[in-house]
Amino acid sequence: MDKDAGALPPKHQFSEWYNDILWRAEIMDVRYPVKGLYVWYPYGFAVRKHVYQRLRDLLDRDHEEALFPLLIPEQEFMKEAEHIKGFGGEVYWVTHGGTAPLDVKLALRPTSETAIYPIYALWVRSHADLPIRIYQIVNTFRHETKQTRPMIRAREITSFMESHTVHETWKDAESQVESEIALTREFYESLCIPIIISKRPDWDKFPGADYTIAVDAIMPNGKTLQIGTVHHLGNHFSKTFEIRYEDINGEQQYAQQTCYGISERSIAALISLHGDDTGLVLPPAVAPVQVVIVPITIGKRHEDVIASAQSLEQELRNAGFRVRLDTREMRPGAKYYWWELRGVPLRLELGPRDIDGGTVMAVRRTGGKVALGRVDIKAGVSRVLAEIADAMRVKAEEHTKGRLCIVDTIGALTSALNEGNVAVVHWCNERACGDAIEDKTNASVLGTDVRSVYVPATEGACIICGKPGKATLVGRAY
């Protein structure tokens, strides 16, 4: 595929734009010969590395990173009936070692509860062993039968962060849920992604959980993308896997647990919310290249400009910026297009006039340019990168607010959804009314107890039965 052939589709043609930008900007190659499996280009993998480093830095405050096996013995996987019911149709099974049938089938993890919890049963003996807070970042496999899409709906989730914690009491586990919600807010704030947090209805919670808190982003086409979940598991799994501890009184108690996940959907949201008709727009915090220097070489000053650009590159690198000097034999305009497509937040242009004037021309990927003094370039670049992040955050917030509609009739709800919005209705929390909402609108009841500055926490008459209800999100989801 010729990445430079033709322009990107306009972003309002979101599906085509998303597919094109992944290979043009060298994020993912979709040509791997197994449906739903994709290859990270080096540049895309660098984006992934910086995104997940942000997540690691946050988790490492009170979690520890570990690694559990990919293969789960059938007898362990089958212990938890409700869990199996939730994933049964999606599991890949290994049945042979070489040409010989295995005595015990092995599941490729769709998620790791049944791999981790038998080991937790060995590790936990006393209340002194608690809490346990462990996470891993691994690949998981699910045989998706819907239309696959890179990072959004894949058969190999290549970058799944799953945290699994163990606690003495239900309240302790609830506090952990709240801590992980706060961590998620901080993570997405650094990516300039507005999120909406809500409690999933019981029929859509994680199999085996007491309750599920989900994190959604509103994509450019108005669909919601679930980009994180936190589950309070109670003692459901601890009873199955015999995770017990001796309390301070010498009594045996079943532990209380949580699990928490964020996948590469976080990167799908990053690309989708911030990109534009020209290409990627990456937040400075996670851009593989934060600053690109493009020397403008003219006539006899060629060597002078290159030397000044090399000095600028080294100074910024020493100051901790991820910087690239582009000295390729290309026209400056072609270089601009190249780096804009790849979402580099800041371009510095340096020519003879800039050198003579003691300035550097700074061009923001979010629009606009400003001359920076060469003497205190570190402070100038820091300030402009912060302005870029602020502009990205404001634009994404405006998009999110603009896609939310408060409605009070089924007709208005259907219209809002058909126009590419996410709706807020009042719902009584009864399954029959939830089913009616979904059946009448071909949409999903996403959740109640909504935590978002964009959604008022109001109460009112259920949109179906008229009984008292709470503000509830309804949307069409990936």
N, C-alpha and C positions, 0 to 999 in steps of 0.2 A: 504494500500500500504506500502510495506517495503522500506523505504527511503534509507536503507543501502544495498539493494540488487543490485549487479552489478554496473558497472561504468556508468557515463553519456555517452550519444552518443557524438561523436566528434562534435565540434562546427561547422565544415563545413557542417554537416547535421543540418542546423540551426533550421528548424521547429521542429524536434524531440528534439534537444538540449533545445530549449526554453521551450517546454512543460514539459520536464523532470525536468529542473532546478527549475521550479516554485514550485513543490511539494517536491523535494529532499532538497532544501534549505529552505523550509518552508516559501515561499512567499505567494502563493495562493493555495487554495484547489478548484479544478474545479468540485467537485462532487455535488454541490448544485442542487436540482432537478428542476431547471428552466434553460432552455438554455440561455446562454449569461450572467448569473449572477454568481458571484464567491465570495468566502469567503477569507478574509485576515487572514492568520495565525498571531499570535502575533509578530513573527519576521519580517514578511513582513510589518505588520502595523507599526512596529518601523521604518523600512526604510522609509515608507510613511510619518511618523510623522516628521522625520528629513529633508526630502526633502521639505515638505510643510512649515516647519518652516523657511527654507532658503527663500522660496518665500514670506512668510508673513513678514519676516524682511525687505525685499526689498520694498514690497508694502507699509508697514507702514510708510515709509519715508514721503509719501504725500497722501496716500489713507487712508480711514477708512473702517474697516470691519463691515459688517452688515449681516442680514439674512432675506431673503424673503421667502414666502410660496412655498411649492412644488406644490400645486394645483392651476391651472389657470382656471378661469371661461371661458366657451366657447365663450361668447360674447367679452371678452377681447382678447382671443387668435385669434379670427377670424377677428379682426379689420384690421390686416395688411396683405393684400392679397399676396404680394410677399413673405413675411416671411412664410406664411402658405404654399405657393406653395413649398418652400424649405424644409419644415419639415412635410408636410401633411401626407405622407405615413409612417412616423416613430412614430406618436404620439400614446401613450397609453391613453385611455379615461376611467375615472371612471364614471359609469352610475347609480350605485345604492349606497344608504346608508343603509347598512343592506340588507333587502329584498325589500325596497321601492325604486322605480325609482326616480332619482333626477330630479328636475324641470329644472336644468341647468347642462349639462355635465361638467365635470372637467378634464382638461388635466394634465397629469404628465409632468412637465417641460422637454422639450427637450433642452431648453436653456431659459433664464429668461427675455428676453426683454419685453414680454407681461405681465409678472408678476410685473416687476419693474417700467416700464414707466408710468402706471396709477398713481402710488404713486409719482413719480417725478413730474407729472403734478400738484399734490397737494402741493409739497414742494417748487417748483420754482415760485417765484412771481416777483422778482426784480433782476437786474444785481448784486446786493449786495449778492444774494444767490449763485452766481457762482464764481468759478467752483465747481461742485460736483464731487468727486472722491470716489467711493464706490466699494468695492469688497466683494464677498462671496465665500466660498469653500463648495460645496454642491454636492449631487448626482443628476444626470440627467438621463432621460430614453429615449431611442430611439430604436424602433423596427427594429433592423438591420436584413436585409434579406440575407446579404452575410454571408460567413463562419465567425462565431464568434471566437475570440481569446482573452484570458485574457489581459486586459489593452490596447490592440491594437484595437479591434473591439468588443465592449461589448454592451449589451442591458441596463445594468445599469453602467453608468460612475460614479464610487463611489467618485471621487476626482476631481471635476471640479472647478477650480478657474476661476471665471468670474468677470471682472472689467467693470463697467458702469460709464462713465463720461459725464458731461454736461458742455457746454462752451458757451460763448457769440458769438464767431465768428468761421468761418470755419478754419481760420488760427490758432486760439487757439486750436481747436480740432486736427489740423494737428500736432501742436507742442506736443500735448499729445500722438499722435501716435508715434512720434519719441522718446519721453521719455519712452514709454513702450517697444519699440524695444531695447533701451539701457538697460532697466531693464532686458529684456529677455536674452540679451547677458551676462550680469553679472551673472544671475541665472545659465545659462548653463556652464559658465566658472567655477563656483564653483563645478559643477558636472563633469567637465573634458570632456564635450560633445561638439564636433565641430558642429556648425550649419550653415545652408545656408539660407539666408533670401531673399525672392523675392516677387514681386507683382503678385498676381494671375491674370490670364486672366479674362476678364469681365464675361464670362460664368461660371466661377468657384468661383466667389467672394461670400461673405456672402449675403444671400437674404436680400435686402434692404440697402446694403452698397454702398457708393460712390466708395470705393475701399477696397481691402483686402491685407494686408501684411502677408505672411505666413512664418513659420519657419520649416525647414525640417532637419532631420538627415538621413544619409545614413546607413542603417542597414547592418549586416554582409553578407546578401545574395544579396546586391546591390539594394534592394527596398528602396524607400524613405518612411519615416514615418513623417507625419505632427505632430509636437510637440508644436505648438503654433500658434495663429493668432491674429492680431490686425486689427480692422475694423474701418475705418472712415465712420460714418453713415450719415454725413451731417445733414440735417433737415428732412430726410425722416420719421423717427419715431416720431420726435417732432410734425410734422404736423398731424400725425395719432392720437397721444395721447394728443395733445394740451399742449405740454410743451413749454410755452411762458413766457417771462420775459419783464419787463418794462426797457428799456434802459435808459442811462443817460439823454436823451432828453425827456423822458416820453413817448416814442413810444413803442408799443408792437412788440416784435420780437420772431420768433421761434428760439429755442436753437439749437446748434450744438452738436453732440454727438459722442462718440466712445464706442466701447466695445472690450474686450481683453480676451482671454482664454488660459489656460494651463491645461491639464488634466493629468491623471495617465499615459498617453503615455510617459510622461517625465521619469517615472520609467521604463517603457518597454525599452526605449532607453538606460537608465543607465545600466540595466541588460544586454542588448544585445550587446552594444558596448564594454563593459569592461570585460565581463565574458570570461572564457577560458574553455579548456577541463576538468579542475578540478572543476570548479564551478563559483560562483560569484566572482567578484573583485569590491569592493565598495570603492568609493572615501572617504578619511578620513573625509571630511566635513559632510557626511551624514550617515556614517556607524553606526549602533546601538552600535556595539562594535568596538572601534578603536584599542584597544590593548588587546590581550589575553595573560595571563601569564600561562605558562605550567611548573610546577615544575618537575625537574628530580630527583626523590627520589631514593637513592641507599643505601641499608644496614642501618648502624647505624646512618647515617646523615639525616634520614627521617624527624624528628621533626625540625632539624636545617633548612633544606631547606624550609619546609612549613612555618616556622616562618619568614624567610627572604622573601619568596614570598608574604606573607600577608602584611609585612611591605612595600614592593614595590607596591603592589596593593593600599594600603591606600595613599601612597605618590603621586602616579599618579592620583588617584581619587581627592585628595586635589588640585592637579595642574589643574584640570578641564578636564581631559581625561575621555572618556567612556571606562572603563576597566573591564575585567572579569578575575578572577582567577579560573582555571580549576583544581579542586582537585578530580575529579571523579576517580573511580577505573577502569581505562582503561590504556592500553599501550600508551606511548607518541605518537607513530605513528598513532594510531586511533584518538587521540585528534587532531593531526595535520590535518588529513583528514577532521574531523568534522568542524573545524574552517575555513579551506581553502575552503570547499564547500560553506560556508556561507559568504565568501568574506571578512573576517576580515583583515584589511590592514596590521597589524603588530603583529607578535608573538614574545614574549619574553620568552626565555628558560633560566631557572635558576637551576643549579645543584651545587654540592659541589665544583667543580673546579672553577665555576664562583664566588661563595661566597668567596673562598680563594683568588681569583685573583682580587676581587673588580670590577667585570664586569658582564654584562648581555648580552647574545647572542640575537641579534635582527634579525629576519627573515622577509623579506619583502614579501608580497603576490604577488608583481610584479616580484619577483626573487632576489636572492642574500641575503647574510647575513653579519652582521658586529657586532663586539663586542663594546658595549657601556659602558663607565665608570659609575659605580654605584653612584659616588658622585654627578655628575651633570646629573642625569638621565632625568630630565624634559627637559633640552635643547637638549639632545641626541634624545629623542623620538620625540620632535617637529621637529627637523631637518630631521629625517628619514621619518616621515609622510609627510613632504613637498616634499621630494624626491620621495615618492610614488605617490603623486598627479601629480608631474611633469612628471613622467614616464608614467602614465596613459594618461595624456593629449597628450604627444608626440605620443604615440602608436595610439590613436584615430585619431589624425590629419593625421598620415601617412596612416591609413585606408581610411579616407575621400579623401585625395588627390589621393590615388591609385585607387579610384573608379570613378573618374571624367575623362571624355574623351571629347576633343574638336573635333568635326567632321563637315564636310561640304557637305556630300552627304547623301541621304536617305539610301543607301546601308551601308555606314559606321555607320550611326546612328543605324540601325537595328542590325548590328553586335555588336556594343558596348553594346546595351541593352541586347541582347541575352547572352552576356558574363558576365552579372551581374554588369553593370556599369550605371552611370547616365551621360547623355550626355549634352554638351553645343553646341547649334547650333545658327545660326542667323535666326531671324523670324521677319517678317514685321508688326506683331501685327494685321493682318487681320484674321477674324474668319475663312474664307474659307481655308486659309493656315494652321491655327492651327488645323482645323478638318482633313486636309489632313495628317499632321504629325501624329496625333493620329490614324487615320484609317490605315495608312501604317505600323505603328510600334506596334500597340496594347499597346501604352504607353500614358502618360499624359503630356501635356504642363504644366509644373509646374509654371513658371512665368518668368517675365522680371525684369529689374532694379535690377539685382542680386547683393546682398551685401555679398561678401565673399572674403577673401584673396586668396581662391583657384580658383576663377573664374574671369578671366580678363574681364573688362567692355568694350568689343570691339564692333565695328560695322562692318557689312559686308552684303553680299548679302543673302537675304532670301533663305533658303534651298529649298523652294518650287517654288516661283515665280521669284526670283532673284532681287526683289526690295530691297531698303535699309532696313536693319533690325538690331536688337540689340541682344546681347548675351542673350540666353534664356535657361532655364533648361528643359530637357525632361527626364522623368524617369518612371519607373513602381512603382506605389505607393500602399501602403496598403489601 
